[in-house]
Amino acid sequence: MHLDDAGNYAVASGIADQLTVLLGEPANERPTPDTCVSDLGLFAWERYRLYASVAGLMERAPFTNQYDFLFRLKRSQNRLDALRAEGTSDQAFASAGQAYLDAMSRRPNDLAIRQNYARFAQASGALVEAASPR
């Protein structure tokens, strides 16, 4: 099962609650789901990229051997088409570029965000801008 942001947040919150109980430490103020999405750099383009990767895996065994493979494949293709339209529009590229820069300024040592920004810059044709020092 692949969770969405709300599901991921619920699972992470449950784990954090249990760790607080086990460690006996008071819980820090938890970031909001929107803050988590923003800090992790999960913008429309990144969602499309991640889902495209998962959709590619679903086109191989063992998924192709499942009784409802064709139904799942069609549903996956529809979702991928919607994410592509949302994540690769000019507006999505413009807002994602700024959002990545904002995320990197909040988390300058987060190499995953920098790597995702580099992928984004390559896909959007903004490699020259991405290569400038930040």
C-alpha positions in Angstrom: 0.0 0.0 0.0 1.3 3.4 -0.9 0.1 6.1 1.6 -0.6 9.7 0.8 0.7 12.6 2.8 -2.1 12.3 5.4 -1.4 8.6 5.8 2.3 9.2 6.1 1.8 11.9 8.6 -0.6 9.7 10.7 1.9 6.8 10.7 4.8 9.2 11.6 2.7 10.8 14.4 1.9 7.4 15.8 5.6 6.4 15.8 6.5 9.7 17.5 3.8 9.2 20.2 5.2 5.7 20.9 8.8 7.0 21.1 7.7 9.7 23.5 6.2 7.0 25.7 9.2 4.7 25.5 11.8 7.4 26.0 9.8 9.2 28.7 10.6 12.6 27.1 8.0 15.3 26.6 6.9 15.6 23.0 8.1 18.6 21.1 5.6 20.7 19.1 4.9 18.6 16.0 5.2 20.3 12.6 2.0 20.5 10.6 1.4 18.2 7.6 1.9 21.2 5.3 5.2 22.1 6.9 6.4 18.5 6.5 5.5 18.5 2.8 7.2 21.8 2.3 10.3 20.9 4.3 10.7 17.6 2.5 10.3 19.2 -0.9 7.3 17.1 -2.0 6.0 19.5 -4.6 3.8 18.6 -7.6 6.8 17.8 -9.8 8.4 15.6 -7.2 5.1 13.8 -6.7 4.9 13.1 -10.4 8.5 11.9 -10.5 8.0 9.5 -7.5 4.8 8.1 -8.8 6.3 7.6 -12.3 8.9 5.5 -10.6 6.4 3.4 -8.6 4.1 3.1 -11.7 7.1 1.6 -13.6 7.6 -1.0 -11.0 3.9 -1.9 -11.1 4.3 -2.9 -14.8 6.5 -5.9 -13.8 6.1 -9.2 -12.0 4.8 -9.9 -9.4 2.2 -7.2 -10.1 1.6 -8.4 -13.7 0.5 -11.8 -12.3 -2.2 -10.4 -10.0 -5.8 -11.1 -11.0 -6.7 -7.3 -11.2 -3.5 -6.2 -12.9 -5.2 -4.5 -15.9 -7.6 -2.6 -13.6 -4.7 -1.5 -11.4 -2.6 -0.6 -14.5 -5.3 1.6 -15.9 -5.9 3.3 -12.6 -2.1 3.8 -12.2 -1.9 5.3 -15.8 -4.8 7.7 -15.1 -3.2 8.8 -11.8 0.2 9.3 -13.6 -1.5 11.3 -16.4 -3.1 13.6 -13.8 0.2 14.0 -11.9 2.1 14.7 -15.1 -0.4 17.4 -16.1 -0.2 18.9 -12.6 3.5 18.5 -12.0 5.0 19.5 -15.4 3.0 22.6 -16.3 4.8 25.9 -16.6 3.1 27.1 -13.5 4.2 24.0 -11.6 7.8 24.4 -12.7 7.8 28.0 -11.7 6.4 27.4 -8.2 8.5 24.3 -7.6 11.7 26.1 -8.5 11.0 28.8 -5.8 9.7 26.2 -3.4 12.9 24.2 -3.7 15.0 27.3 -3.1 12.9 28.1 0.0 13.3 24.6 1.3 17.0 24.7 0.8 17.3 28.0 2.6 15.4 26.4 5.6 17.4 23.2 5.5 20.8 24.1 3.9 22.5 20.9 4.9 19.7 18.6 3.5 21.4 16.8 0.6 18.2 15.0 -0.4 16.5 18.3 -1.1 19.5 19.5 -3.1 19.5 16.3 -5.1 15.8 16.6 -5.8 16.4 20.2 -6.9 19.1 19.1 -9.2 16.7 16.5 -10.8 14.1 19.2 -11.1 16.5 21.7 -12.6 17.5 19.1 -15.2 13.9 18.2 -16.1 12.8 21.9 -16.3 15.9 23.1 -18.2 17.1 25.3 -15.3 20.5 23.7 -14.8 22.4 27.0 -15.2 20.3 28.6 -12.4 20.7 25.5 -10.2 24.5 25.5 -10.6 24.8 29.0 -9.1 26.0 29.0 -5.4 23.2 29.1 -2.8 
